[in-house]
Amino acid sequence: MSTSASTTSIDFLRQSYPSAISSNTSEADIAHISNTIFPNTTYTDNEKVETTQWLTTSSRLATPDEDEAKHAERLGSLNIHLSTRTTLLGTKPSVADIALYFRLAPALKNWTAEERTGEHGYHNIVRFIDFVQNAPLFGLSLKAEDKVEIDVDQVKFIRKPVDPKEEKERKKKEKAAVTASVHEGNDRTSLPIGKSKNQAGIKSNKAAAPATPEPFTENPQPPISTPNPTSSKKEKREKPAKTPKAPAAEQPLTPSLIDLRVGHILRAIPHPNADSLYVSTIACGDPPDTPNTSLDELTGQTVRTVCSGLNGLIPLAELQDRNIVAVCNLKPVTMRGIKSAAMVLAASPRLAPGEEDAHKGPVELVSPPSNAVAGERVYFEGWQAGDPEPVLNPKKKIWETLQPGFTTTESSEVGFDAKAVEALKTKEDGVGKLRTKSGVCVVTSLKGAVVR
């Protein structure tokens, strides 16, 4: 079947899997049909999330109005991802592989040999496309003219694969060389300027007089030593008493203990096991290998996975490729099988006394200034002194104590009302606005709202 612009992904799937794709199947259902297409394959919760993320990514790769540099960056990241994987999930097939083929195959037909297999080409994407269209594992119903013609002998640049044994041996030699140079430096004795070893009073092995030989005896006997009754026992030494460390000075209660940052949502999907949750991939400016983060294969950024109870309250489209404010030092929690490593700040109407929260909304996301960047510090005016805790101790309930002060003003600006926090015991009026160095954080319309 042709993958022309007039063909939808549903049509393409139905051609190859008519029993799995009914007439009622919509684009929104695609993320949940991997098990139907591949009944012998089981997927973990994380793999289900990853499949949905790749479906979102594949749709963006085919966007005609996408910036050329951004498009090349996405292709480069995808090429790196596939360099160590047979499929997008590693070895397991999924509907995301088929969707990616559907989106990229028409473009790949027009790629030059340099783009396909040149030094800076997308070798691994080409290999992936060839595998999906021909592997019995996928069993796509494609006519010969619809397949991408790939000449396996037309490779313009061959990357030498890294031999694990050679790489290990190379690192071993480097380490040995470094160790040897350190020992050599330690063995050297510094000499006064202008003097030789002998002049400096340092003995040389070559200049040493020969030792007087021992007289020869036909049956040499070992010397008789007098046993020392105390030599066999090691003397017990009293260990010095350890000086107890002074307890760290506890910081005074202040909103600056909360790690508020600008976060950029790269993408968001519905939680596979919870109807009320979204799962977002958010860049928060963390350095690589920060605990509870991962590397986003598509963009190369260090990201956090965040679950939020916004499904049904905020359209999923509003959670794509946008900036938000994130709380980054709450203790991570696992929500229906997926670990959440931050919280997205949002505002909702304040309840009247005795009123129960029916979770019906409206809910509005807190938006930082338009020129803010991921990882930028967010703080309340008048409360910026001090550093945030690495991780808020749940037993101290710092977040729970300070959160009642988070609110919105009559102009829908987000702020902190200290009088609403009993533990601060302040009588001063005024709300400290939530801001970055370039401006104030706001919501769309809610006034006097709860922010959490």
N, C-alpha and C positions, 0 to 999 in steps of 0.2 A: 504494500500500500504506500502511496506517495506521502511524503512529509511536507507537502506544500503549505503555504501560508493559510490556505482555506481549510486545512485539516486541523481539527482540534485534538488535544491530547487524549480526550475520551474516545474519539473515533479511532485514533491510532491504537489505543489499548484494546478496544473492542474487536478490532480486526484480528489481533493475535490471541485474545483471551475472551471469546464470546460468552463463555459460561460464567466468567467472573465479573464481566461488565454488563449489567442489565441496562435496559432502556431508561431506567430511573436514576442511574448513577450520575452524579454531578462532579464538577471539579473539586468540590469540597470533600468528596468521599474518597478521593484518590489516595490520600495518606493512610487510609485504613484497609487497603485491599491487598497489601503484600502477602498476608497469610492466605488469602483466597487464590492468588496467582501462584504462590509457592507454598503449598500446604505442608510440605515436609520440612520446612524451615521454621525454626522458632526464633523469636526476637525478644531481647531484653527491653526493659522500659527505656533505657538510654538509647538503644538502637532505634526504637520507635520514634523517639524525639529527634534523633539524628536524621532519620528518613524524612521527617516532615521539614526539617531545616534544609535538607538538600533539595527538596521539592521547591521551596521558596527560592533557593539560590539558582536553580535551573531556570526558573521563570525570569529571573533578572538577567541571566546571561544572554537571553534572546531579546532583550529590550532594544529596539532599534535606535532610540534617542539617547542611549547611555553614552556618557563621556568616553572617548576613545582610550584615554589613559586609564580610566577606572576599569574599562572592559579588559584591557590587557593585564591589569593587576589581578582581576578575578581569574582570568585564564591561567596566569602564572601560578597563583595559589592552588588552583585545581590541579594543575600539572604536577606540582610538588606533592599534593595529597595522594595522587594516584601512583607516585613513584614507588611506593612500598605496599600498594594494595591492588588486588585484582578487581574488586568492586568498590563502590563508595563506602560500604561498611567493612571492607577488608576482604572477606571471602564469600560472605553471604549475599545472594541476590536480593534485590528489593525493587519496588516500583519506582524508587528514585533513580535507579540506573536507567530504566526505560525512559523516564521523563527527560533525563539529561541527554540521552541519545536522540530523542525526538527533537529537542531544542538545538543541539549542536551539529547533528549530522548534515543538515542543509548548508550550514556555514562552512563546515570542514570540506565539503565538495569544492569550494572556491578557494581554499587555502593553497598557497604556493608550496613548492617543495621545501623552500627555506622555512616557511611557517610550520610545516609539518615536522621536518626532521633536521632542520638546520641547527647550528650551535645554540641559538636562542629560541629554537622551535619548541613545539608542545608534543614531544615524543610520546609521553605517557597518555595524553588525551587521545592521540591517534590510535595507540594500542588498545585503549579502553573501548573506543568506538568500534574497532574491528572485532573485538571480543564479543561485545553485546550483539552485534548484528549477525554473527556467525555461530555463536556457542549454542549447543542444544539445551544448555541450562536455561536460557531465556526463550528459545523457540519462537522467535519473532517471525511473523508471516510477511516477508518482504519479497518483492519481485527483484530480479537481478539488477534491473535498471534503477531501482530505488536505493540500493546499497551504495555506500561510499566506496569508490575504487581506491584500494590501497595496495601499492606495490611494495612488498616487504623488502625487495632488493634495492629500492630507491631510498637509501639513507645517506644524507649529506654529511652528517657528523655523528660519530660513534663515541659515546662516553664510556671510558674505561670503568668497569664496575670495581668497586672497592673490595679487595680480598680481605675478609675479616682477620685471617691469620697474619697476613702481611701488615695490616694496620696495627694489630696487637704487638707484633714484633717491633714495628717502627717506634711505637710509644714506649716499649720496654727499653730499647736502645737509647732513646732520648732521656729517659729517666735515669739510666745508668750513667750516661755522660754527665748529666747535671750533678749526680751524687759524687762522681769521681772528681769533678772540678771543685766541689765543696771540700772534699777531703784533702785535695792537693793544696787548697788555700789554707787549710788549718795546719798542715804539716810544715809550711814554710816558716822560717825564722827570719825576722827582719834584721838587716845588718846596718850598722852605721855607715853613712855615706863615705865612700873612698876607702873602705877597709875590707880585707878579705876575711874569710871565716877564721883563719888562724889569728889574724890581727885582732879580731873581735873577741878572741878567747873562746871560740866555739870549736869543739873537737870535731875532726873529720875522720871518717872510718878509714880512708886511704892513708892518712898520716899516723894512724894509731900504731904503736909498737906491737910486734907480735907477742902473743901471750906466752909465758913460760910453760913448757909442756909438763904434764904431770908425770912423775916417775912411774915406770912400767912395773906392774906386778902380775905374776902369772895367774893368780886367782884373786882378782879384786873382790873385796867384800864391801857391801854397802855400809855406809856409816851408821853407827848405832846411835839412835836418838833417844833421849830421855823423855818418856811420855809426860805430857803436861796434863794433869787431871782436869784442868779447867779449860783446856783449849778446845775440847770436843763440844763444849756447850757454848752456845752463843749468849753473850751477855744480853740480858733484857734491858732495853732502854725505855725509860718512861716517855710516853707520848705526850707532847705538850698539849695542854688543854685547848680545845678549839674555842676561839672567841666567837660567840654567837653574833650573827649578822644583825645589824640594826634593821628593824622593819622599815620598809619604804614609806616615805611620808605620803599620806593619803591626800590626793588633790581635792580641793573644795568642790562642792557640787556646782556644776556650770554646764550649759549646753555645749561648750567646746569639747567636752569629753566624748561627744558623739561625732563619729567620723562621717561628715556629710560631704559628698563630692558630686560633681557633674558626672553623669553616666550617659553613655551613648548606646541606645538599644540598636544592635545590628539587625536583629530579627526576633520575632516572637511567634509562638505556635500554641495551640490548645494543649493542655496537659493530657497525655494519653490515658490517664487513670482517674481524672477528676474533672467534672463538668464545669466547676466554678473557677478553675485555675488556668492561668497562662504560664508558659515556660519561656523566659526571655534570655537571650544571649547579650550580655551587656559589657562593654568596655568601660572600665573605671580608672584607667591610668595606672594599673598595677604593674610593677616590674615583672619580668619573666620569673617563673617558679615560685611566685607568691602562693602561700597555702590557700587551698580552696579556689584556685583558679586553673584555667587550662588554656591551651593555645588554640585559637580559632584557625582552623586549617585554611579557610577561604581568604581571610584578611591578614593572617599572621599576627593578629593582636592578642594580647593576654586578656582573657575575658572571665566573667563570672556567670554562672547559671543561676537565674533568679526565678522563683515561683511567686506569683502574685494572684490574689483572689479577685481579679478584675474581669474575668470572663462573664459576659452578660451585663457588665456595667460600663465598659469602654470597648468600642469596636476594635477588633484585632488590627485593622488597618492603621489605627492611630498609634500603634505600638511598633511600627516598622521604621527603622532608620531615623530615629529622633533622639533628642537630648532630654534627659530627665534629671531629677535629683535623687541620689541613692544614699541609703544608710549602710555604710560598709563595715562596721565593726560589731554588728550583732553576731551572736554565736550561730554558726550554720545549723540549719534544721532540715531534716529529710521530710519532704511532703509527698506522700503517696509514691514513694520509691525514688524520688529525685531530690538530691541535696540542693538546697537553696542557700546561696552565700551572700545575700544582701537583701535590701527591701526598697521598693520604689515608693517615694513619697507621693501621696494623693490626698485631695481634700474632699470632704463630704459634709452635708448639712449637720449642724449641731442639734442633738436631740433635746426635746423639751423634757423637763423633770417628769420621771415616771414613764416616759415613752420608750418602747423597745425598738432596737435596731432591726428592721426587716431586711436590711441589705438590698434595698431596691434602688439606691442612688438618689440623686445623681452623684457621680464621682468625676472629679477633674484632676488630671495629673499636674504636679508642680513643674513649671517650666523655667529653666534658667535663662539668662540673657542669650540672644541669638548667636552672639560671637563667643560664647563659652566653649571650652574644649574638655573632652573627657579627662577626668582625673583632677580637674581644677577644684580647689577648696571652696566650700560653701559654708558661710558662717552667719551668725546673727549680729547685727550692729550692737556694739556695747558689750558683747560677750565673746569676742574673738581671741582674747588672751588664753594661753594654755594650749596644750596638745591633746588630741583625742587619745583615748585608751586604745591599745592594739586590738583587744577584744573586750567588749563589755561583759563584766561578770554578772551572770543571770541572778546570782544570789543577792547582789547589791541593788538590783532593780533600778538602775540608773535611767534606762530608757522609759520605763513605766512611770517613774517619778517626774521626769521632765516633759514627757509628751503632752500632758494636759495644757502646757503653755504654748504649744504649736497651734497657730490660728491664722486666719486671714483678716485683713482690714476691710474697711468700706470701699477701698479702691482695688480690692482683690489681690493685694500684695500679701505675701506670706511673711509672718513675723512670730516673735516670741513674746508672750505676755507673762512676765515673771510673777505677777500677782496671782496667777492661776495655779502656781506651783507652791503648795503649802510649805514644803521643806525649805524653800528659799527665804521665807519669812520677810518679804519685802513689802513696803507700802507705797513704793514709787509707782506712779502711773507711767504709761507709755509702752509702746510695743517696738522691740528691736527688729528691724526688717531683715529677712533672709536674703543674702546677697553673695555675689562673687565680686572680684575686684572690678568688674566692668558694669555691674548693674544689679537690680533687684529681681528676685524670683517671684513669679506670679502664677495665679490660676486664671481660668477663662472668665468666670463670672461670680463664683461663690463668695459671699461676704460673711464674716463672723463664723467661719466654718471650722470643723475639726480637721487637723492635718496629721496623718499618720501613714 
